[in-house]
Amino acid sequence: MRAVGGGTAAVVLGVALAGCAPGGWSDLPPPGSPWTLAEVYGGGWDRALVACPYETPETFSTVHGLPYPGPDLTSRDDVQVVVLLDGEQVVEQDVLARDDVDLCATDLGVLDPDDRLVVDASLAPEHAVRRLR
């Protein structure tokens, strides 16, 4: 498990993506420029789920049909958890500070590696992520 948050690290929204190799959250392009989770995490997974603040493990399990593998979020609003899956197998989970990038500001649903996403500074909060259609 990899944890990114608050003062330890994170997302610098003004840095350009470096090629096609996974660059991590610190290599997101500027707001308004598209990117994919495959560019952040690389390969080896086929879908991603996001557990949002106040979500209970029971709710996550009911909605997604699998046990929640992350930390308890029932009384937290400062983080979200990205759960990467290959089939029904959890490959990785990543705890992200919402102050750095907010995957819970819009309803992203189940994400594929190549879904085009964008940080939309016109949304509140200014680091909210939405899917491009």
Phi, psi and omega in degrees: 000140179245135178241132178232129179188171176024248185276352184281335184179174143158240192257122174251107190285352183260008184262137181284152175295141180260099176059209181257352179288147179302129184249345182086177184292336181286351182252021178295147177286173179298156177309140180094344179264131183289153177205170180232160175292334176297327177288335179274313188253351184078202185258193178090013178214157183240350174200156180233143175239150178240123173268125186257166180308143179070000178288132179273155175303325180295317179297314178303312182297319180294314183291318188256351176073024176209156180297143178285123185266358190258189179287159180292123180250005188298337179234025181235141175236008184264347182225165172223162182235124174268125179247116178264133183235146168240103191068238177257003183270127175287122180267320183200152169229144186225120179270121184239137174289133180289342176290341181268312178206136185243100178275356182256359182288332177234164180274096182277335182067207178283132182250138173267158181306326185258011174298131180278124181241163179209142169279122186250098183294349178279347178268159173257132353289166187294348178252025178289142180254138173228159178274138174276139179261000000 
